[in-house]
Amino acid sequence: MGKKYSIAVVNGDGIGREIVPAGMAVVHAAAKKFGFEIATEEFPYGAGYYKEHGQFMADNALEDLKRFDAIFFGAVGLPEVDDTLPARDYTFKVRTAFEQYVNYRPVKLFAGVESPLRYKTEKDIDFVVVRENNEGEFVQSGKIMHADKPGGMAIDTSIFTRHGIERIAHYSFKLAQKRRKKVTNVTKSNTLIHSLKYWDQVIAEVAEQYPDVAYDKMYVDNASASFVLKPEVFDVIVTTNLIGDILSDLGGAIMGSLGLGGSGNINPENEFPSMFEPIHGSAPDIAGQNIANPIGQIWSGAIMLEHIGELEASKAIMEAIGKATSKGEFTKDLGGTASTTDIMNNVLEALNAKK
């Protein structure tokens, strides 16, 4: 047997309890096929845990999770729980504590899936949104004052540091060197003339250190239009926390469904575990019906295996997803009638097939 990896599994809420086991089934199958071992431990954190315990995770949760090679996570949130809490008390908490400053969100059209962009094919839709994940607009530095009075006010302050901008820029340019050697900085510095002008300045300085990578800058309004009209112009996009959050969902939409999108919250230095999750939410309205699309979760598993160094297994999962989608069997979000289990089994069958 090869290496052994320890994975913390957090199903979370809603459909997380269905798609995470499906994703782990594929990860285990890949481990078996490629001769390494995956040991897992489950943690019940999320909005359901909050309803029972008054907090989204245990007091010692971060210490517990730090022991693992990676965290495999579903989604967090329930309608009866204040929706400002899940990000603050689970997702951002983990991302910040473990310096997961890269949010890696690939966008790719799978075989057999029709994009809503009627003239675009697999070769046109294949890029990565690299979202800065620890700073920017989501630091939650601010205050609401005198909320119910005529003079009520609310402030949120974005924070951008040279250190934070440089490290996300270096990650993006190094990633582009392994792909098609192009980085697009998506910004809005013509109106956010302090924070994002500084963002642009620092990224341009880093760009000079990568003369083999083409670099350009695009305002987010233009980028949004280009996602729809000419997605083929993108290779690696580097952008801020807020802009990246929005654009990566648009990326999921042009793939055909948010249910297809995988992602990684990555600490590139491996000083802490990284966390892998689909880009969509917990979808409690369809939970428990075995109709959720597990492909985003399965893709997150492939990203996880790539990150921990099992490149062959990761590639095999991606090929298996493509073979499964090319059969034309889809869950409800893609207009089909297949169940979560059906899609999982299709991927497993493709993965286990002898070449």
N, C-alpha and C positions, 0 to 999 in steps of 0.2 A: 504494500500500500504506500502511496505517496504521502504528501503533506497532509496535516490535519488542521482544519480551520474551525474556529468557534464563532458562531453567528447568533446574535441576539435577535429574536423574532418578536416584533410588536405588531400584532394584527390591527390594533386600533379599534375603530368603530365602523358601523354600517357594513358596507360590502368588503371592508378590510378582512373580516372574518372568513370570507369565501375566497377572495383572490390571493391573499397571502399564502394560505396552504397550497393553492394551485401553483403559485410561483415557486414555493419551496419544493414541491414535488418535482418540478423540472430541474431545479438546482441539484437536488439529490441524485436525479437520474444522470445528469451531466457529470457529477462527481464519481458516480459508479463507473461510468463509461471511460472516464479519463484518469481513473486510478488515484483519486485523492478522497479525503474524508471530510464530511461536514458534520460538526456537532452543534446542535441547536439548544437554546433555552428560551422559553416563552415568557414574556412579560405582559401583564394585562393593562398597560397604560393607555390613557385616552379619556374621552368625555364620559364613557361608561364608568371608568375608575373614579373620575371626579364626582359623579353622582353618588357613589358609595362612600368615598373617603374625603371629599372636599378639596382634592388636589388632583392634578392630571397624572402625577407619578409620585412614587414613594420618596421620602426624604433622602434616602441613600441611592436613588436611581442612577444618578450620573456616575457615582463610584462603581456601582454594579456594571453599568453598560461599558465603562472604560476598559473592562477586562477583555472585551471581545475584539475579534478582528474586523467585524463589520456589524451593522444593524440593518435588518431587513424589515421595513415598515410599510404598513398599508395606508391608512388615512385616519384623520382625527376630526371629530365633531358630531354633534347630535342636535336636532332642532330645539330641544328643550334646554340646551346649555348655551349661554351667552357666547355668540360667535366671535367675540374679541378675545376670548380666553385660550382657545386651542393653540393659536400661533404663539402667543406670549408665554404660555405655561407649559407647552410641550415642544413644538417644532423649533421656534426661535431659541428656546432654552438649550436644546441639544445642539443646534447648529453653532451657537455662540460658544458654549462650554467646550465643545470639541473642535473649535476653530475650523469648521467646515465652510471655508470661505469661498469655495467654488460650488455653484449650483450648475451641474452639467446636464443640459436638457437637449438631447438630439432630436432632430426632426427628419423623418424618413418615410417615404411612401412604400408600403409593403406590396409585394406581388399580389395581384388579384383584388386589391382594394382600390376603388375608384375615388380619387380626390374630388372634392367639390369644385376644384379648378379644372374645368372640363378638358383643357388642352394640355395639361401637365402630366408627365410620366415619372417613373421612378428616377430617371436620370436628372430630372428638374428639381425634385424635392429631396435634398440630402444635405443637411447642414446642422450645425450645433449652436444653440444659444448658451453662452457662458455668462451666467448671471452672478454678479458679486453678491455674496450671501450673508455677510456679517455687518455691513455698514449701510451707508446710503440713506434711503428714505424710510427704512423699516426698523431703525434703531429704537423707536418708541420713546424718544426724548421730547417731552412736551407736557402740556397741561390744558385742562378745561377750567376756565374761571367764570364764576357768576353765571352758570349755564342757563338759569331760568329768568335772568334779568335782561332788560333791554340792551345793556352793555356787555352781555355775555360774549366770551371769546374763547377760541381754541387755537393752540399752536402745536405743530409738530416740526421738529428741527432735524434736517438731514445732516448726517456727519460723513464727510469724506476725508480720509487721511492719505498722505503720500504712501505710507506703508501698505495700506489696504488697496490702493489703486495699482501700485507697482506689482503686487503679487498676483492680482487677478489678470493683469496685462501679460505678465511673463507666462502664466499658465496658458493663456489664450494663444500667444504666439508659438509656444512650444507645441501645442496641440495642432495648430495650423501647419507646422513643419511636417507633421505626420500625415496630413490630409492633402488639401489642394493649395496650400501655401497662400491663403488670403485671410486677412482679418478685417472685419468691418466694426468700427466703434459706433454703436447706436446711442445717441445722446440727444440733449435738448438745450445745448449751451447758448443758443441764440435768445432764449428767454430766462433760463436759470443761469444768469451771467456770472455768478460767483462759484457756486459748487460745481456745476458741470463744465464751466470753462476750465477750472482747475483739473477736473477729471480728464478733459481732452488734452490739456497740456502735458500731464504726467504720462498718459498713454502714448502720446506722440514721441515723448522722450524714450520710452521703452521700445517703441517701434524702430527707432534708429539702430537698436542693437540686433535687429533681425533683418538684415538687408535682403535675405532670400525670401521674405514674406511680403507680399503686396499688402499695403495698408490704406484703408480709406475710412472716411467719417460720413455718417448719414444721420439726419435728424429723424426722430422716432415717428413723426407723422409720415414722412417719405418711406421709412422702413416698413411701416404698417401696410401702406399701399403696395410696396414692392413684394411683401410676403404673398400677396394675392395675385399681382400682375406678373411678377418676374422672380419667383423664389430661387431660380437657378443662379442668380447673381451672388448668392451667399455661400460661404464656406464655414468660417467661424465668426460668430457675432459675439463681441464682448460688450456688456452693458450693465446698467445699475440694477439694484435690487428690485425696485418698483417696475422699471421698464421691462426687465427680464421676466418678471412674474407675468406680466400682461402678454408680452410677445410670445412667450413659450406656449401659452394657451392658444394663441392664434396659430402657432405652429402645429399644435395638436389638431386644431380644426381643419387645417389644409391637408393634414394626413388622412382625414376622414372622420376622426372621433378622438375626443380627449382620452377615451378608454385605451387608446393605442400607445400613449406616451409614457415612456420611462424616464427616470432621472436619478442622479446621484448628488448627495450633499457631501462634498469631498474635502478631506484634509490631505492635500497632496504629499505632505511630508511624512504621513503615517505616524505622527506623534499621538494621534487619537483615532478612534474608529470612525469610519465614514458611514453615512446612512443612505439607504437606497429605497426609493419610493416612487409610485406612479405620480403623474402630474395632476391627476384629478382628485376630487374630494371623496368623502365617505358615502355619498349617495344613499342616505338612509331610506329614501322612498322606494328603492328597489332591493334593499337588503333582505336576505333570507329567501330569495326567490330563485337563486341559481341562474340568474340571467346577466350578471355583470360581466363585462369584458375583462379577462385576466391578462391580456397581452401586455398592457403597460406595466403590470407587476412582474410578468415573466421577463420583459425587456430589462426592467430594473435589476432582476437577478443576473442577467448577462452582464450588465454594467458592473455589478458587484464583483462577479468572478474576474472580469478584466482588471478591476482595480486591485484585487488581492494577488494577481499574477497568473491566474489560470486562463491564459489567452485562448488556448485551443477549445476549452469548454465553452467559453464565452462566444466564440465564433460559431461553434456548433449550435448553440441555442439560437443565435440570430438566423442561421440558415434554416433551422427547424421552424422558427416563426414564419419565415418566408414561404416555406413549403406548405405549412398549415393554412396560411391565408390564401395561397394560390388555389386551394381546393374550392374556394368560394363559399365556405361555411362560416357564418358570422353570427355574433350575438345581436341583440335587438338594436343597440346603438348604431350598428352598421346596416340595419334593415333586414337582419336575418332572424332565424328562430333557434339557433344553436344555444345550448346552455353553457355556463361557465365550465362545467365538467367536460362537455364535448370539446371545447376549444383546448382545454388543458390536455385532453387525451390525444387530440390531433397533433399538438406540439410534441408530446411524449413519443407518439408513434414515429414522427419524422426524425426525432432525435435518436431514437433507438434503432432506426432502420440501418441495415448494413449497406455500406457504400459499394 
